Amino acid sequence: GAVVSQHPSRVICKSGTSVKIECRSLDFQATTMFWYRQFPKQSLMLMATSNEGSKATYEQGVEKDKFLINHASLTLSTLTVTSAHPEDSSFYICSARGDRGGDYGYTFGSGTRLTVV
Amino acid sequence: AQSVSQHNHHVILSEAASLELGCNYSYGGTVNLFWYVQYPGQHLQLLLKYFSGDPLVKGIKGFEAEFIKSKFSFNLRKPSVQWSDTAEYFCAVNAKAAGNKLTFGGGTRVLVKP
């Protein structure tokens, strides 16, 4: 089946630094990738949608300059949290969708727990 | 805008009991519907999905869900739960008019007592 690899699984960084999270589709081409944020005991909130080779579409309230998304190839998307602050600490999850016939499947990565100290 | 609501935030039940989790969505057009499960410390896994056809969908691990268009609902059921079903369950909806976006419900935390 479809697999999405997300790295790192955990990262601790100092306030003011930047962190990059990678999301790779291992066995299919991901025409669209999604980035979510999940707060403790809450649901997944969509941050942005990215299509390969084009700019990401951000949801309302998400700062595009703070959460930089790059989707340079059909198998890789990155989320960079710039100038991270403690309030950015959260669980970030990517999801990839590929066109495989009529199966509009969404495959999720295992998530990245970011702690900003 | 599409929205998804899950009525129960927490459910506690004993092994062998039946489980039903409610899910309602707001969008009136064509939708794709999903149920995901997140076991403690693990990533989201797809339980089942509905695109079209038979409104009663069977998924993995003995779960099923019924799409009732008139009620805008997609409730998840399992006749007899096991301790290993302890997890958080998320309903998600993709409305055709919203493109690829998947909107999640708030989740239901299920605890099955042995």
Interface residues (C-beta under 8 A of the other chain):
Chain A: T32 F34 K41 Q42 S43 L44 M45 L46 T49 I93 S95 R97 G102 Y104 G105 Y106 F108 G109 S110 G111
Chain B: N32 F34 Y36 Q42 H43 L44 Q45 L46 K49 F51 F90 N94 G99 N100 K101 L102 T103 F104 G105 G106 G107 R109
